[in-house]
Amino acid sequence: MVNQSLKNKKIIISAGASGIGLATAKVCLSRGATVYLCDIDSKSLNKLNKHPLKNKRLFSYLCDASNEYQVSDFFEKVKKKTKK
C-alpha cells in the first residue's frame, strides 16, 4: 500500500469507535487527516476520550446511523467544526 498523505483532508467515518472503523480512523490520523467519527456505542466512544489527538484532529459523536435526525445533527456538528 502506498503511504499517501492525508494532511488537510477531512474524513467522516460511521461506526468508527471500534473494529474496522477505528482501524481506518487511526490510519487516517497517522497520515495527517482530521477525522470525524460517529458510532452508536457510547462505551467505545468514551474509550476514545483518552486518544492524544482527541479534540485536535479526532472528533467523535454519538449517532445512530439509522436515525435520519441523528445523522443530520451529526453533519451539522461536523459542518460547524470545519468552519473554524
Secondary structure, 3 states (H helix, E strand, C coil): CCCCCCCCCEEEEECCCCHHHHHHHHHHHHCCCEEEEEECCHHHHHHHHHCCCECCCEEEEECCCCCHHHHHHHHHHHHHHHCC
